[in-house]
Amino acid sequence: MAETIGFYVMYPDKILSCCPEKFAFVRDRIMSGYRYVTMLRDDLTFEVLNLWPDYSYPGKIVQVNITVEGAPEDDKEVTVSMKLQTGHGIFEGAEYAYARIHSEIGTYFDRYFYNPTVNGAKDRSIVQATWTISKYSKSGYWAPKQISLKDLNGNQRFAGTDDYGWRLHVDNPLEDLEKPRYVANSMNTTAVAGVEFDGAGVSHDVHYVTCEWLVTDDGFLDDWGGVYVRLISEGGAFVQGTSGLQEYGYPGTKLLEDTVGGATASCGPGAMRRCYRATITQMLTEFRVAANYGASYVTLKDQAGNRGGETFNADNDEDVSWVYVNISAATADSTAPEIDINDIDISAEPTNPDAPNGETKVTIVYRARDDLSGLGTVSYRLLDPLGKSFFEYRAFPRRPRFH
């Protein structure tokens, strides 16, 4: 209900195009007949000429085929293929599907499903994926709570558990059910000065801030993306979430000890038998503020998908390790870039003007400025007549990669 009312107010065209009964209910029973209308400046709009617009949503999932290959004590190769209802000009295929697939204890992984190629062309009526489930993952049934289907034009269908049949079972006698754990008071933060060059060959003074801490786990940490740290400056920014940097470790971990007895010299006594050192280095540019920097949050993930974490409180947690980074106040950039909203030019022309098929070249010209570090990534969102939005962004090629 909250989502429906939110769309009724903010994006009325979208709820009107996809859910007319909901739109009528909110209009007549809640809003007393009042309607919200999307108002756009004429100079910010452009026309797309398309004689055959695509209003058809992806078809329903009518068949799911799942295969699992691998011995009980080996990793499992899983293949899932989903057949969609198509034809009769009512339903169409999908460009891709997405699902978050959960185990019975809540561990999960995200998976995208794409079209197979048949006779040199993509078959839009099928989406499929093949991936590996670790032999240490939870044994038993794995299933998505929802599957989303999306076509090339952005039309989207959400399929719930009552809309399809799904049975994915893995036999993993080596399952790992314990979360990785942060070792108390093991965080250490250091900073080293250095020099980096931007795309134009200009040198910039930077600092490399390294966070190191210890982790225990009865299984094996994920080699790719197994650890994550959020680095933040001391003070108000620690609470407000500003001036924060975040980074994943790839691989970021090193096995120090593997003792069967349940205790390690490096990580101390405990029920878990493997001790790791996690290391992540982040770069602070000359445009940051001079301050004490430390970790506000770390997350840990093992190969079975179990996730652990630790939050540090800047005010009363002795476990926070701070390091002072001396950055010149003259270069510290705390002012956001600006755009002139009254000086934007938009033009559009069909790529095939003799027989417009909807493909349109759109050019957006705008003026922006920044006082110190320069313009970095610019994002924008286009709204179509049915209320669907399309998000894109661009990074300026000549900007220093470390802004």
N, C-alpha and C positions, 0 to 999 in steps of 0.2 A: 504493500500500500504506500509506504513512504517513497519508494522508488518511483511508483506511478505518478504520485502527486508532484515529485521533483521534476520528472520529465514533462508533466503537464504545464508546469510554470516555465522551465528553462528551455526545453526542446519540444514544444508542442507538436511540431510536424512529425517527429519521430514516433511518438506514441499514437498519433492519428493514422500514420501509414501502416504500422505493424499491429496495433491493438485497438481497433475502432470501438469495440464494446467497452473496453476499459476507459477509453477517452470519453465516451458518452456517459458512463457511470459517474466519473469524477465531475464532468460538466453539469449534469442534471441533479445529482444527489449531494454533492459536496460544495461545488462552486456556485450554485444557484444560477446556472446558465452563463456565468462569466467565462470568457475565453482569453487566453494569452496568445499573442501573435508575435512571431519572430520579426523584429524590426532590424534591418540592415541598411547601412549607408549605401546609397547608390554607387558612390565611387569605389566601394569595396566589393562590388559584385561583378560577375562576368557570366557570359552565356555559353552553354555547351549545347551544340547542335547534335542531336542523336535521334535518328528516326526509329530506332528499335531499342529503347531503354530496357534495362533488366530490372524488373520488379519481383522476379520469382525467387523465393527463398530456397535454400538447399533442401533436398528431399529428406524424408525421415530415414532413420537407420532401419533397414529391413532384414539385415543379416550380419552376424558377427562370427568370424572364424578365428580361433586362437589355437596356436600350437606352442608347446614348450618342449625343448630338447636339451638334454644334459643329464648326466648321472647324478644321483643324490648328493654326492660330495663334490660336484663340479659346479661352475657357473652355468646358469641356464640361458639359452638363447630363446627369446620369446618373439613370436610374429603374430601381429593382430591385423586382420583385414576386415573392413566394414563396407558393406554394400548399401548404397543409398537408393531411395525411390526416385526415379526420374521419368520424364516423358510426358506427353499430352499437354505440353506447354504450361503445366501447373508447377511442377517442381523441377529443379535443375540440380546438377552436381555441385560439389564443393571444391574449392581450391585446396583447403586443408582442414584438419580437425585438431582440436587440442583437448587434453584431459589431464587432470592430476589424479594419479592412481595410488590408492591408499592400501596399506596392509591392515591386518586386524588389530594392530597396536598403535596405528596412527602414523607410522613412517610412510613416506610418500616419495614419488618422483614425478616430474612433469614430462609429458610426451606429446610431440607433434606427429600427426599422420598426414602423409602426402599422397598425391596421385601416382599410380604406377604408369609406366610407359608401355603402351601396347601398339605394335606396328608403327613405331616412330612418333606416336601422339599420346598425350596424357589422357587417361581414362578418368573423367571427372565423376563418374558414378561410383568410384572406389577410392577409399583412403586407407593407407596401410603404413605400418612401421615395424621394424625389427630392431631389437635392442637386447642387452645382456643384463640379467639380474644376478647380483653377486651371490655366491654360495653362502655368504654370511647374513644375507637378508632374512627377514622374518619368514618362517615356513608357514604355509597355509594359503588362504585366498587373498588375492589382490583385486581391487575393483575401483573404478572411478565413481564419484558421486554425481558427476555431470560431464557430458561431452558437448563441446561447442563446435559447430560447423560454420564455415565462412566461405563465400564465393568471391570471385574476382571483383565484384562491384560492392563488396562490403555487406551484402545481405547475410544475416546471421540467424542460425537456429540453435536453440539450446535443448539438448535431449537429456531428460532425467532418467533415473534408474528404472522407471516403469515403462520407458519407451524402447528398450532394447534388452536383449539377453546377453549376459556376460558371465563367463566362468573361467577365471585364470587361477590356477593352483600350482604352487611350487613346493617340492619336497626338499627341504634344506635341514638335514640333521645337524649341520654346523651353525645354525642360526645364532646370531649375536643380538641380544635384547637390551644390553646395557648402554647407556649414553656415555660419551666421552666426558671427562671431568677436568675442569681447571684446577690446578694445584695452587692452593692459597698462598698468597704473598710471593708468588714466583714472577710477577710481571717486572720487566726491566726495560726502560726506555732510554735510548741514546740518540745523539744528533751529531752529524759530521757535515762540515761545509764542503761545497763543491761548485762546479761550473757546468752549465748546460748551454747549448746553442740552439737558437730557434731556427725556423725555416728560412730566414733571411741571413743566417750566419752570424747573428749578433749574440754575444755571450751574455749570460745572466747568472748572477749569484744565486745559488740554491742551497738548501739544507736537506740532507737525507736523514729522516727520523725512523729509527728501527725499534719495533716492539718485539720483545722476546718473552715467552712464557712457557710453562710446562703443562703437559696434558697427560692424563692417564686413561687407559682404555683397555678392556679385556679383549677387544678385537683389533682391527687395523684402521687407522685414520685414512680418510679419503685422500688419495694423492693429488687430486685435482679439485681445488676449491674446498678443501677440508677445513680450513680455518679462515676466519674473517675478523678484522678489527676496525673499530671506528675510532679515529684519532680526533681529538677536539681540544680547543684551547681552554685554559683554566678561567673560571669566572662565570659571568652571565651566559656566555656562549655554551657552556657545558649543559645548562638547563634548557636554553632556548633552541638548541639544535643548529645554531648558525656557525659558520666558519669550520664546519666539520669535514673531515676527509675519511673515506672508507675504502678498504681494499681487501680483496680475497687473496689467499696464499696459493700460489701455483708453483711447485707443490707446497712449499712453506713449512714442511714438517720434516723432522729427522728422528728416527728411532734411536734412543739412547740406550735403553736396556729392555730385555725381554726375559723376565724371571718368572718361573713357574710357581714359586713359593708365595706369591701374592704381595711382595714388597720389593721396592727398588731403592737403591742408594740415592739416585738422583731425585726421584719424586717423593720419596718417603714412604712410610707404611700405608697400606691400603688394600682393598679387595681386588684392585685391578693390577694386572701383571705387566703391562707394557707402559713404558715411559717415553714420551716424545718431547722434543723442544720445537715449539712453533715460532717461526720468524717471518715477519712481514716488514718491508721497508717502503716508506712513502716519501715522496718528494714535496718539500715546501718551497714555494717560489719566493722571489724577492717582494712579491705583492701581498704576502700574508702579513699579519700583525706580529710584532715581537711579543712573545708570551711564553708561559709554561704550557707545554703540550703533553698530553697523556691519553691513554686508552680509556674510553668511556664504556665500551662494550666489546666483548669477543664472543664469537660463536665457533662451535666445533662440530664436525660431522665425520662419522666413520663410514667404512665401505658398506655397512649394512643399512645406512640411511638414518641411524640414530643421531639426534641432534642435541647437543648440550650448549651451555653458554654461561656467561658471567657478566653482570652489570656492576660497574664501579660508580660509587657516589663521591663526587668531588669534595663534599663538605665533611664527611665523617668516615670515609673508608680509607684505612691505612694502607690498603693494597694498591692504591693508585700510585704509579711511578711517573713522576713529572720530570721533564727536561726543558730547560729554558733555551729558546731559540732566539738568538739576537739578530733581528732583522731591522734594517734601517727604517725609521719612521717616515722618511721622505718618500719611500716607494710603497708603503702599506696601502692597499686599495680596499676601502670599505664602502665605496660608492657603486651602486648598481649602474649598468649602462642604460642609456635612454634612447627612446625611439620617438621620432616626430610623427604622432598619429594623424596629423593634418597634412602630411606630405607623403602619401603613399600612392603609387601608380600601379594599376593592375590592367593587363591586357591579355586577351585570349584569342586564339585563332585555331580553327580545325586543321589537323594535319592532312586531311583529305577534303579540301573545300568543295570539289565537284560532287562528291557523294559522302556527305558527313556521316561518320559512323560513331561519333561520340568521342573519339580520341582527340584531345585538345591540348595544345601547347599553351601553358599559362605562365606569364612572366609577372613577377611581383618586384617592384622597385621601391625601396624604403631607405630612409636616412637614419643612421644610428651613430651614437658617439659614446666614448668612455674616456675617463680622465687619465688613467694610468696603465692598467694591464692590457687594455684593448678589448675589442669585441671577440667573444669566443663562440659558443654554440648558440644558434638562433633557432627556435622552434616555432611552428605555426600550425594552425588547425583550419581545415576547410570544411564548410557545412554545405551539404547538398540539399536540394528542395524537399527531400523526404525526412530531413532531420538527422541523417547519418553524418558523422564527422570523420575526417581523415587527418591523422596527425603525421607530420613530417618534421625533420630538422636538418640543418646543415651546419657544418663546422668550417670556418674560414681557413683556407689552405695555408695562408701566410702567417697565421697566428702562431706563437710559440706553443708547442704541444703541452707545455706544463703550466698554462695559465690557471 
